[in-house]
Amino acid sequence: MKDNEFISRPRIVSSHDIQIDVEYAEWIAEVKHRYRAAQSKAAVKVNSEKLLFNWLLGADLVLKKAEERWGEGIVEKLSKDLRTEFPGADGFTPRNLWLMKQWYSFYSHPAGTQKLKQAVSVFEEYAFNNQLALDQVGQTIIKTENVKQPVSVFPTPFGFIGWSHHITIIQKCKDIDEALFYILKTIENNWSREGLKRAINADVYHTQTPAPNNFATTLITPQSALLQEIVKANYDFSWAEVKHASYDELELEKALSNNITQMLLELGNGFAFIGRQRELIVAGKTRKIDLLFYHIRAHCYVVVELKAKPFEPEFVSKLNFYVSAVNNLIRQEEDNPTVGLLICSDMDETEVRWSFEGLQSPLSVATYSGIKITELLPTTEQIKQRIKNLKLELNRLEKL
């Protein structure tokens, strides 16, 4: 029977008519991966094309010396003409056109062009290691009229973050080095615009250092180097809320797990959530792991122990026990050694490092900040009552 005849023939398809084996499972997984890659590739391409347009228009305004050639109101005139021609398009406001010029100017001097090329090189390695779906990784060279040398470089990494991210970066960063750092970190950690703002406000560029750990002595070099990049010295939990200032570990854990998506974003790219309060029974005793994750790139489980108080040396002993338990009860042959991460409110690095001595498990200690205390905030009813009282007071003053 020919394919077209089979397609048109009325029939009932039953799951009993097919046989599912390992080869099919591998094939369907590959098809799903290709489709997701195609979706990602299409989204990146659309964003890149829009950004390239903005970059070129910014370059035109700078290189053509538009204001000198056509007068100070040329940006407003250009905005009006573009919005008349493309009434359904957004992004052609005078402010946005000025931002395009500012964006191009920020990166376009000779030293900046060289740094952009270096950023592309760094991104090439990152894209390869993370199997990003790209048509090409590199840069688009744009030549301008009457200029023999390339004067405008649009690096592919720019296409992986949004226009609002770019504007936030050029408005808040002091130089190109800092800007490129936040571009690559935004790509790596999939930061939202608000997440990017928090990172810049926290001055991550100048302050981000690896959390105290013993990875160098407990892991082989490639694994140790990767985990050094993954763990942070401080985690920003400003998106999490607890009711009272005297909250304990269980309340902290609940506040974090209530928004596990935000927790994963804060931990960084590659973390997968396994569960909270995972029960372990050893020697007839029940113990529970606060949070358990798996890191896809590092191919290992990550045990997260939370402490709503400053570091104490005995915390490390408990974390080490949980890491050993996961290695013995959950870890498979293909997994790398389990890693332990203790997150507490404060720490002394000397105490931490001395606590690591003699231990064979890869461990790290970090701090957290930014937890919101809701009891300090007025309720909705309290706010309404304050507004009502304020209006009464204003009316009283008006009658005087």
C-alpha positions as CSV (number, residue, x, y, z in Angstrom):
1,M,0.0,0.0,0.0
2,K,1.3,3.4,-1.0
3,D,1.8,6.1,1.7
4,N,-1.0,8.4,0.4
5,E,-3.4,5.5,0.2
6,F,-2.6,4.5,3.8
7,I,-3.0,8.1,5.0
8,S,-6.5,8.4,3.5
9,R,-7.7,5.0,4.6
10,P,-10.2,5.2,7.6
11,R,-8.8,3.3,10.6
12,I,-8.5,3.2,14.4
13,V,-5.1,3.5,15.8
14,S,-4.5,1.6,19.0
15,S,-1.5,1.8,21.3
16,H,-1.5,-2.0,21.1
17,D,-0.6,-1.7,17.4
18,I,2.9,-0.3,18.1
19,Q,5.9,-1.5,20.0
20,I,8.0,1.0,22.1
21,D,11.6,0.1,22.6
22,V,14.8,1.8,23.7
23,E,15.6,2.9,20.1
24,Y,12.3,4.7,19.8
25,A,12.7,6.4,23.2
26,E,16.1,7.7,22.1
27,W,14.7,8.9,18.8
28,I,11.7,10.8,20.3
29,A,14.0,12.4,22.8
30,E,16.3,13.5,19.9
31,V,13.2,14.9,18.0
32,K,12.1,16.8,21.1
33,H,15.6,18.2,21.6
34,R,15.7,19.4,18.0
35,Y,12.4,21.1,18.2
36,R,13.3,22.9,21.4
37,A,16.6,24.0,19.8
38,A,14.7,25.2,16.7
39,Q,12.3,27.3,19.0
40,S,15.3,28.8,20.8
41,K,17.1,29.5,17.6
42,A,14.1,31.2,16.1
43,A,13.6,33.4,19.2
44,V,17.2,34.4,19.3
45,K,17.2,35.2,15.6
46,V,14.2,37.4,15.8
47,N,15.7,39.3,18.8
48,S,19.1,39.5,17.1
49,E,17.5,41.0,14.0
50,K,15.7,43.7,16.0
51,L,18.8,44.5,18.0
52,L,20.9,44.7,14.8
53,F,18.4,47.2,13.4
54,N,18.7,49.3,16.5
55,W,22.5,49.0,16.4
56,L,22.6,50.1,12.7
57,L,20.3,53.0,13.3
58,G,22.4,54.1,16.3
59,A,25.5,53.8,14.1
60,D,23.8,56.0,11.4
61,L,23.0,58.7,13.9
62,V,26.6,58.8,15.2
63,L,28.6,58.2,11.9
64,K,26.5,60.5,9.7
65,K,26.7,63.2,12.4
66,A,23.0,63.6,11.9
67,E,22.5,66.6,14.2
68,E,25.3,68.5,12.6
69,R,24.1,67.7,9.1
70,W,20.4,68.1,9.5
71,G,19.9,70.1,12.7
72,E,19.2,69.4,16.4
73,G,15.6,68.3,15.8
74,I,16.5,65.5,13.3
75,V,15.9,62.7,15.8
76,E,12.3,63.9,16.5
77,K,11.8,64.3,12.7
78,L,13.2,60.8,12.1
79,S,10.9,59.4,14.8
80,K,7.8,61.0,13.2
81,D,8.7,59.8,9.7
82,L,9.3,56.2,10.9
83,R,6.1,56.1,12.9
84,T,4.1,57.4,9.9
85,E,5.5,54.8,7.6
86,F,5.2,52.0,10.1
87,P,2.2,52.8,12.3
88,G,2.0,49.3,13.8
89,A,5.6,49.1,14.9
90,D,6.9,50.1,18.3
91,G,10.3,51.4,19.3
92,F,10.4,54.5,17.1
93,T,9.8,57.1,19.9
94,P,12.4,59.9,20.1
95,R,13.6,58.5,23.4
96,N,14.2,55.1,21.9
97,L,16.1,56.6,19.0
98,W,18.3,58.5,21.4
99,L,18.9,55.3,23.3
100,M,20.0,53.6,20.1
101,K,22.6,56.3,19.6
102,Q,23.7,56.0,23.2
103,W,24.0,52.2,22.9
104,Y,26.2,52.4,19.8
105,S,28.3,55.2,21.2
106,F,29.0,53.2,24.4
107,Y,30.8,50.5,22.6
108,S,32.0,52.0,19.4
109,H,35.5,53.6,20.2
110,P,38.6,51.6,19.0
111,A,39.4,50.1,22.4
112,G,35.7,49.1,22.7
113,T,35.8,47.3,19.4
114,Q,38.7,45.2,20.5
115,K,37.0,44.3,23.8
116,L,33.9,43.3,21.8
117,K,36.0,40.8,19.8
118,Q,37.4,39.4,23.1
119,A,33.8,39.0,24.4
120,V,32.9,37.1,21.3
121,S,35.8,34.7,22.0
122,V,34.6,34.1,25.5
123,F,31.0,33.6,24.3
124,E,32.1,31.1,21.7
125,E,33.5,28.9,24.4
126,Y,30.4,29.3,26.5
127,A,28.1,28.6,23.6
128,F,30.0,25.4,22.7
129,N,30.0,24.1,26.3
130,N,26.3,24.8,26.7
131,Q,25.3,23.6,23.2
132,L,23.5,26.8,22.4
133,A,21.6,26.7,19.1
134,L,23.3,29.2,16.9
135,D,23.6,29.8,13.1
136,Q,27.0,31.3,13.8
137,V,28.9,32.7,16.7
138,G,30.9,35.7,15.9
139,Q,30.3,39.3,14.9
140,T,28.5,41.2,12.1
141,I,30.9,43.8,10.6
142,I,29.1,46.8,9.1
143,K,30.8,49.1,6.7
144,T,29.6,52.7,6.4
145,E,29.7,54.9,3.3
146,N,33.1,56.5,2.5
147,V,34.8,54.5,5.2
148,K,37.3,51.8,4.1
149,Q,37.7,50.0,7.5
150,P,35.0,48.3,9.4
151,V,33.6,50.8,12.0
152,S,30.8,48.9,13.6
153,V,30.9,45.5,15.3
154,F,27.7,43.8,16.4
155,P,28.7,40.8,18.5
156,T,26.4,37.7,18.5
157,P,26.2,37.6,22.3
158,F,24.2,40.8,22.2
159,G,21.3,38.9,20.5
160,F,20.8,36.6,23.5
161,I,19.4,39.3,25.8
162,G,16.6,41.8,25.4
163,W,16.7,45.5,24.4
164,S,15.6,46.6,27.9
165,H,18.6,44.6,29.4
166,H,21.0,46.4,27.1
167,I,19.6,49.8,28.1
168,T,19.8,48.9,31.8
169,I,23.5,47.9,31.3
170,I,24.7,51.0,29.4
171,Q,22.9,53.3,31.8
172,K,24.2,51.7,35.0
173,C,27.7,50.4,34.0
174,K,30.8,52.6,34.1
175,D,32.8,51.0,31.3
176,I,32.7,48.3,28.6
177,D,34.4,45.7,30.8
178,E,31.6,45.9,33.4
179,A,28.9,46.0,30.7
180,L,30.3,42.8,28.9
181,F,30.5,41.1,32.3
182,Y,26.8,41.6,32.9
183,I,25.8,40.7,29.3
184,L,27.6,37.3,29.6
185,K,26.2,36.7,33.2
186,T,22.7,37.5,32.0
187,I,23.0,34.9,29.3
188,E,24.5,32.4,31.6
189,N,22.0,32.9,34.5
190,N,19.0,33.8,32.3
191,W,18.4,36.9,34.4
192,S,15.2,38.9,34.0
193,R,15.6,42.6,33.8
194,E,14.8,42.9,37.5
195,G,17.4,40.2,38.3
196,L,20.0,42.1,36.2
197,K,19.2,45.3,38.1
198,R,19.6,43.5,41.4
199,A,23.0,42.1,40.3
200,I,24.2,45.5,39.2
201,N,22.9,47.2,42.4
202,A,24.7,44.5,44.4
203,D,27.9,45.4,42.4
204,V,28.4,41.7,41.5
205,Y,31.1,42.8,39.0
206,H,33.4,44.0,41.7
207,T,32.3,41.8,44.6
208,Q,31.5,38.4,43.2
209,T,34.0,35.9,44.6
210,P,33.7,32.2,45.0
211,A,32.2,31.0,48.3
212,P,34.7,29.4,50.7
213,N,35.0,25.8,49.7
214,N,37.4,22.8,49.6
215,F,36.8,21.8,46.0
216,A,40.5,22.0,45.1
217,T,41.4,19.3,47.5
218,T,38.3,17.0,47.1
219,L,37.6,17.1,43.4
220,I,39.6,16.6,40.1
221,T,40.6,19.9,38.4
222,P,37.8,20.2,35.7
223,Q,35.0,19.5,38.2
224,S,36.6,21.7,40.8
225,A,37.0,24.6,38.3
226,L,33.4,24.3,37.2
227,L,32.0,24.3,40.7
228,Q,34.1,27.3,41.6
229,E,32.1,29.2,39.0
230,I,28.8,27.8,40.1
231,V,28.7,28.6,43.8
232,K,28.4,32.2,45.0
233,A,29.6,33.9,48.2
234,N,26.2,35.5,48.8
235,Y,22.7,34.8,47.6
236,D,20.1,37.5,47.2
237,F,16.8,36.3,48.6
238,S,15.1,39.7,48.4
239,W,12.2,38.0,46.6
240,A,11.4,35.7,49.5
241,E,9.2,36.7,52.5
242,V,8.9,35.6,56.1
243,K,6.3,36.8,58.6
244,H,8.6,37.6,61.6
245,A,12.1,38.8,62.1
246,S,12.7,35.8,64.4
247,Y,12.1,33.3,61.6
248,D,13.8,29.9,61.8
249,E,15.3,27.5,59.2
250,L,12.0,25.8,58.4
251,E,10.3,29.2,57.7
252,L,13.3,30.3,55.6
253,E,13.1,27.0,53.6
254,K,9.4,27.4,53.1
255,A,9.8,31.0,51.9
256,L,12.4,29.9,49.3
257,S,10.6,26.8,48.1
258,N,7.3,28.7,47.7
259,N,9.0,30.4,44.7
260,I,11.2,27.6,43.4
261,T,11.5,29.3,40.0
262,Q,13.1,32.4,41.5
263,M,15.3,30.1,43.7
264,L,16.6,28.3,40.7
265,L,17.3,31.7,38.9
266,E,19.2,32.9,42.0
267,L,21.3,29.7,42.2
268,G,22.3,30.1,38.6
269,N,22.1,28.2,35.3
270,G,22.0,24.4,35.4
271,F,20.3,23.6,38.6
272,A,17.3,21.3,38.7
273,F,15.1,21.0,41.8
274,I,14.7,17.5,43.2
275,G,12.8,18.2,46.4
276,R,12.6,19.7,49.9
277,Q,12.7,17.9,53.2
278,R,13.9,14.7,51.5
279,E,13.7,12.0,54.2
280,L,16.7,9.8,54.9
281,I,16.5,6.9,57.3
282,V,19.9,5.8,58.6
283,A,20.3,3.4,61.5
284,G,16.6,3.6,62.2
285,K,16.7,7.4,62.6
286,T,14.9,9.8,60.3
287,R,16.7,13.0,59.1
288,K,15.6,15.4,56.4
289,I,17.6,17.3,53.8
290,D,16.4,20.9,53.5
291,L,16.7,21.3,49.7
292,L,18.1,18.8,47.1
293,F,19.1,19.8,43.6
294,Y,20.9,18.3,40.7
295,H,23.4,20.3,38.6
296,I,23.1,19.3,35.0
297,R,26.5,20.6,33.8
298,A,28.4,19.3,36.8
299,H,26.5,16.0,36.7
300,C,26.1,15.9,40.5
301,Y,23.6,16.2,43.3
302,V,23.8,19.4,45.4
303,V,22.6,19.2,49.0
304,V,21.6,22.7,50.3
305,E,21.4,23.1,54.0
306,L,19.8,26.4,55.3
307,K,20.7,28.2,58.6
308,A,18.8,31.3,59.6
309,K,21.8,32.2,61.9
310,P,25.5,32.9,61.6
311,F,27.9,30.0,60.8
312,E,28.9,27.5,63.5
313,P,31.5,24.7,62.8
314,E,29.1,21.9,63.7
315,F,27.0,22.9,60.7
316,V,29.7,21.5,58.4
317,S,29.6,18.1,60.2
318,K,25.8,17.8,59.6
319,L,26.2,18.9,55.9
320,N,29.0,16.3,55.4
321,F,26.7,13.6,56.8
322,Y,23.9,14.5,54.3
323,V,26.4,14.5,51.4
324,S,27.6,11.0,52.4
325,A,24.0,9.8,52.7
326,V,23.2,11.0,49.2
327,N,26.3,9.4,47.8
328,N,25.4,6.1,49.3
329,L,21.6,6.1,48.9
330,I,20.8,8.2,45.7
331,R,23.9,8.8,43.6
332,Q,24.3,6.6,40.6
333,E,27.5,5.3,39.0
334,E,27.4,7.9,36.2
335,D,27.1,10.8,38.7
336,N,30.0,12.9,40.0
337,P,30.5,13.2,43.8
338,T,27.7,15.0,45.6
339,V,28.4,18.6,46.7
340,G,27.2,20.2,49.9
341,L,26.3,23.9,50.1
342,L,25.5,25.5,53.4
343,I,23.7,28.9,53.2
344,C,23.7,30.9,56.5
345,S,23.1,34.5,57.5
346,D,26.7,35.3,58.2
347,M,30.1,33.6,58.5
348,D,33.8,34.0,59.4
349,E,36.0,32.6,56.6
350,T,38.7,31.3,59.0
351,E,36.1,29.3,61.0
352,V,34.8,27.9,57.7
353,R,38.1,26.9,56.3
354,W,39.2,25.2,59.6
355,S,36.0,23.3,59.6
356,F,36.8,21.8,56.2
357,E,40.2,20.4,57.3
358,G,40.3,16.6,57.1
359,L,36.9,16.2,55.3
360,Q,36.8,14.4,51.9
361,S,33.4,15.6,50.8
362,P,33.3,18.7,48.5
363,L,31.6,21.4,50.6
364,S,31.0,25.2,50.4
365,V,29.6,27.8,52.7
366,A,27.8,31.0,51.5
367,T,25.7,33.7,53.1
368,Y,22.3,35.1,52.1
369,S,20.7,38.6,52.3
370,G,17.6,40.5,51.5
371,I,14.8,38.5,53.1
372,K,11.7,40.5,53.5
373,I,9.9,40.7,56.9
374,T,6.2,41.1,56.2
375,E,5.3,42.1,59.8
376,L,7.2,45.3,59.3
377,L,5.0,46.2,56.3
378,P,1.5,47.7,56.7
379,T,-1.4,45.5,55.6
380,T,-3.7,46.6,52.7
381,E,-6.4,47.7,55.3
382,Q,-3.9,49.7,57.2
383,I,-2.8,51.5,54.0
384,K,-6.4,52.3,53.1
385,Q,-7.1,53.6,56.6
386,R,-3.9,55.8,56.4
387,I,-5.1,57.2,53.1
388,K,-8.5,57.9,54.5
389,N,-7.0,59.7,57.5
390,L,-4.8,61.7,55.2
391,K,-7.7,62.9,53.1
392,L,-9.7,63.9,56.2
393,E,-6.7,65.9,57.4
394,L,-6.3,67.6,54.1
395,N,-10.0,68.5,54.1
396,R,-9.7,69.9,57.6
397,L,-6.7,72.0,56.6
398,E,-8.5,73.4,53.5
399,K,-11.4,74.7,55.7
400,L,-9.1,76.6,58.0
